[in-house]
Amino acid sequence: MKLVIAVVQDQDASPLMDALVDRGFRATKLATTGGFLRQGNTTLLIGVEDEQVDDVVDVVRSVCRSRTQLIPPIPAVGRSVESYVGQPVEVPVGGATIFVLDVSRFERV
């Protein structure tokens, strides 16, 4: 058995949950926060048999898309505020980060 952990952007979470349920997969949804942009995202915990891992990854890959987003500039440490003229920066966001872990024991009670 495997535990698939998928960290996805919030706007992809509901369509992903729908797609997983349509394919017969159960998932636990957790609200999480990313470290880079410090914005909300969603982490899904999906327990599957070994042979189902590729199917789950395919579903995640088909739903979660990378996109770009403008973020406000972050002033450099040590520079004066007067000399700082920042422009928003476009960064890639979205897609998914997927971890697959071995499960040594699983019980549903």
One Martini backbone bead per residue (centre of mass of N, CA, C, O) as a GRO file, in nm:
protein
  109
    1MET     BB    1   0.101   0.033   0.016
    2LYS     BB    2   0.010   0.381  -0.044
    3LEU     BB    3   0.100   0.732  -0.003
    4VAL     BB    4  -0.050   1.011  -0.144
    5ILE     BB    5   0.092   1.338  -0.174
    6ALA     BB    6  -0.090   1.638  -0.260
    7VAL     BB    7   0.014   1.959  -0.362
    8VAL     BB    8  -0.221   2.223  -0.416
    9GLN     BB    9  -0.403   2.450  -0.546
   10ASP     BB   10  -0.697   2.566  -0.442
   11GLN     BB   11  -0.838   2.581  -0.735
   12ASP     BB   12  -0.778   2.253  -0.775
   13ALA     BB   13  -0.914   2.086  -0.545
   14SER     BB   14  -1.210   2.031  -0.629
   15PRO     BB   15  -1.162   1.902  -0.910
   16LEU     BB   16  -0.982   1.678  -0.794
   17MET     BB   17  -1.179   1.544  -0.603
   18ASP     BB   18  -1.386   1.474  -0.821
   19ALA     BB   19  -1.196   1.298  -0.995
   20LEU     BB   20  -1.125   1.090  -0.777
   21VAL     BB   21  -1.414   0.995  -0.711
   22ASP     BB   22  -1.486   0.907  -1.003
   23ARG     BB   23  -1.235   0.683  -0.975
   24GLY     BB   24  -1.252   0.569  -0.658
   25PHE     BB   25  -1.109   0.776  -0.472
   26ARG     BB   26  -0.979   0.854  -0.164
   27ALA     BB   27  -0.970   1.165   0.037
   28THR     BB   28  -0.776   1.393   0.227
   29LYS     BB   29  -0.835   1.730   0.326
   30LEU     BB   30  -0.591   1.999   0.357
   31ALA     BB   31  -0.513   2.296   0.496
   32THR     BB   32  -0.251   2.497   0.360
   33THR     BB   33   0.086   2.652   0.356
   34GLY     BB   34   0.309   2.812   0.183
   35GLY     BB   35   0.647   2.928   0.191
   36PHE     BB   36   0.694   3.128  -0.046
   37LEU     BB   37   0.397   3.288  -0.074
   38ARG     BB   38   0.208   3.249   0.172
   39GLN     BB   39  -0.025   3.059   0.064
   40GLY     BB   40  -0.285   2.886  -0.002
   41ASN     BB   41  -0.339   2.533   0.016
   42THR     BB   42  -0.359   2.182  -0.078
   43THR     BB   43  -0.373   1.867   0.096
   44LEU     BB   44  -0.358   1.531  -0.019
   45LEU     BB   45  -0.470   1.214   0.106
   46ILE     BB   46  -0.383   0.896  -0.062
   47GLY     BB   47  -0.491   0.570  -0.043
   48VAL     BB   48  -0.314   0.298  -0.214
   49GLU     BB   49  -0.235   0.078  -0.423
   50ASP     BB   50   0.042   0.024  -0.597
   51GLU     BB   51  -0.113   0.000  -0.888
   52GLN     BB   52  -0.258   0.308  -0.844
   53VAL     BB   53  -0.054   0.542  -0.855
   54ASP     BB   54  -0.054   0.623  -1.158
   55ASP     BB   55  -0.355   0.702  -1.164
   56VAL     BB   56  -0.340   0.932  -0.961
   57VAL     BB   57  -0.122   1.099  -1.104
   58ASP     BB   58  -0.289   1.140  -1.363
   59VAL     BB   59  -0.516   1.301  -1.233
   60VAL     BB   60  -0.347   1.531  -1.125
   61ARG     BB   61  -0.219   1.610  -1.400
   62SER     BB   62  -0.504   1.675  -1.544
   63VAL     BB   63  -0.592   1.914  -1.334
   64CYS     BB   64  -0.316   2.040  -1.263
   65ARG     BB   65  -0.206   2.373  -1.323
   66SER     BB   66   0.008   2.587  -1.449
   67ARG     BB   67   0.077   2.929  -1.351
   68THR     BB   68   0.058   3.276  -1.325
   69GLN     BB   69   0.175   3.535  -1.085
   70LEU     BB   70   0.144   3.828  -0.916
   71ILE     BB   71   0.386   3.975  -0.703
   72PRO     BB   72   0.497   4.150  -0.467
   73PRO     BB   73   0.751   4.313  -0.369
   74ILE     BB   74   1.062   4.249  -0.195
   75PRO     BB   75   1.256   4.391   0.012
   76ALA     BB   76   1.571   4.444   0.073
   77VAL     BB   77   1.797   4.390   0.296
   78GLY     BB   78   1.944   4.711   0.389
   79ARG     BB   79   1.758   4.894   0.238
   80SER     BB   80   1.620   5.171   0.155
   81VAL     BB   81   1.307   5.287   0.096
   82GLU     BB   82   1.376   5.522  -0.104
   83SER     BB   83   1.542   5.319  -0.312
   84TYR     BB   84   1.272   5.165  -0.348
   85VAL     BB   85   1.167   5.017  -0.668
   86GLY     BB   86   0.894   4.819  -0.727
   87GLN     BB   87   0.786   4.534  -0.900
   88PRO     BB   88   0.600   4.314  -1.001
   89VAL     BB   89   0.615   3.955  -1.004
   90GLU     BB   90   0.635   3.682  -1.216
   91VAL     BB   91   0.510   3.359  -1.116
   92PRO     BB   92   0.503   3.030  -1.077
   93VAL     BB   93   0.204   2.836  -1.032
   94GLY     BB   94   0.102   2.538  -0.935
   95GLY     BB   95   0.013   2.242  -0.982
   96ALA     BB   96   0.220   1.976  -0.836
   97THR     BB   97   0.307   1.801  -0.537
   98ILE     BB   98   0.446   1.467  -0.518
   99PHE     BB   99   0.408   1.199  -0.284
  100VAL     BB  100   0.547   0.864  -0.223
  101LEU     BB  101   0.453   0.626   0.029
  102ASP     BB  102   0.503   0.389   0.241
  103VAL     BB  103   0.285   0.141   0.395
  104SER     BB  104   0.288  -0.067   0.680
  105ARG     BB  105  -0.005   0.038   0.788
  106PHE     BB  106  -0.368  -0.034   0.768
  107GLU     BB  107  -0.671   0.115   0.913
  108ARG     BB  108  -1.028   0.072   0.943
  109VAL     BB  109  -1.259   0.196   1.216
   0.00000   0.00000   0.00000
